[in-house]
């Protein structure tokens, strides 16, 4: 299940949210775990890619 990062427009801290692609497409409502604000914007930070097949 993908992990999405959101940054709070009030306290400027990042909150992670796990949801399926289907849930994300329907519209994900995220609450800041630090201050409780609903003013969240998706944050595109570091990305990790894993592979189960040879890449060479």
SVG drawing of the C-alpha trace seen along z (x, -y; Angstrom):
<svg xmlns="http://www.w3.org/2000/svg" viewBox="-14 -28 37 39">
<polyline fill="none" stroke="black" stroke-width="0.4" points="0.0,0.0 1.5,-3.4 2.5,-6.0 1.7,-9.6 3.2,-12.6 1.2,-15.7 2.5,-19.0 0.3,-21.0 -0.3,-24.6 -0.7,-25.6 2.2,-24.1 4.4,-23.1 5.0,-19.6 4.8,-16.5 2.2,-13.7 2.2,-10.3 -1.0,-8.7 -1.3,-5.1 -4.0,-4.3 -4.8,-2.3 -4.7,-3.9 -8.5,-3.7 -8.9,-5.5 -6.4,-8.2 -8.3,-8.7 -11.7,-9.1 -10.1,-11.9 -8.1,-11.3 -9.0,-13.4 -5.8,-13.8 -5.6,-15.3 -2.3,-16.7 -1.1,-14.3 0.8,-17.3 -1.8,-20.0 -5.1,-18.5 -5.5,-20.8 -7.3,-19.7 -5.3,-22.2 -3.1,-19.6 -1.3,-19.6 0.4,-16.6 4.2,-16.8 6.5,-15.2 9.6,-14.4 12.0,-11.4 11.0,-8.5 12.0,-4.8 11.9,-2.3 12.3,1.4 12.6,4.0 12.1,7.8 13.8,8.3 17.3,7.6 17.8,4.1 20.8,4.8"/>
</svg>
